[in-house]
């Protein structure tokens, strides 16, 4: 009986020791966890990027990893960046409609202005050194290997028997740049029509549009359609050609006259303040014009805006004889009224193109 009591006492003491040891271990683990959290700084945060489709690889493979590393090093905090890519116009509408992107990286100024007009951007996003622009490109003509159609300039796209791909201007910022490149070159006398003749330039654009086979919703989709073997040529961003590995790269023609594409990024402060990410969003946009980020953009075929990196990478991009800008065509505010508005130049050219198509 005594032996039973002693055995029971030993068992209770052993259990008590195990519980005490377990508590101490738990306290130590908790303390270690707190120390680890203190060492790593603030709690992790998540930043949301709403981008247009064309520079997806540049952001996903290079820019975002470099920013996360920089943020961790400078702030002692982990930051996650969620990415969403749509055609630029569609992305702008999504942000206005409730998609809480902290940063909008879109194809053109007009799309960021659309977000600003909704009240979600409450600052002058064009106030920086580069007027809010983070990358550039030019509109070029992608062709099949060996250029079997013998395309040399815009005038060749108006000839019968050539099948063209370009996206839809109602969804794609890239498409808007494409048609402005065609129209602007014609207006400047580089497409076999008199310089300064708006009607002749509109008719030339109509001839090109009459040869368009498919209008995808975004520039990236248009490239993918071309890669599937559809169409003879595609009107596209230069970087969409250059981003491919050399062995898979399409041939392309740089027209005599083309438009300088300028791509903006802005903090959507209405959402960033709500999400507690304003400082991170501002830092991300500022990071996009640092030398490292600009070199990364150039690596992915986008022309930099930083003068030092422009000089470093100039041999990576073909020169353009007559490079014009949106300002040369009146600016985005004017173009929205005269070119892209209902009944404007684009609609007139599209209607003419359908008439021409019906007569083929």
SULTA-V877006 format. One record per helix or strand of 2 or more residues. SS is the DSSP state (H for helix, E for strand). FROM is the first residue (numbers start at 1). TO is the last residue. If there is no record, write none. Layout:
ss=SS from=FROM to=TO
ss=SS from=FROM to=TO
//
This chain:
ss=H from=2 to=40
ss=E from=45 to=52
ss=H from=56 to=75
ss=E from=79 to=86
ss=H from=88 to=96
ss=E from=103 to=105
ss=H from=109 to=117
ss=E from=133 to=143
ss=H from=154 to=158
ss=E from=164 to=165
ss=H from=173 to=187
ss=H from=198 to=210
ss=E from=212 to=214
ss=H from=219 to=227
ss=E from=233 to=237
ss=H from=238 to=242
ss=H from=246 to=248
ss=E from=251 to=253
ss=E from=257 to=267
ss=H from=269 to=275
ss=H from=278 to=287
ss=H from=291 to=299
ss=H from=307 to=312
ss=H from=314 to=316
ss=E from=322 to=324
ss=H from=326 to=329
ss=H from=332 to=338
ss=H from=345 to=359
//
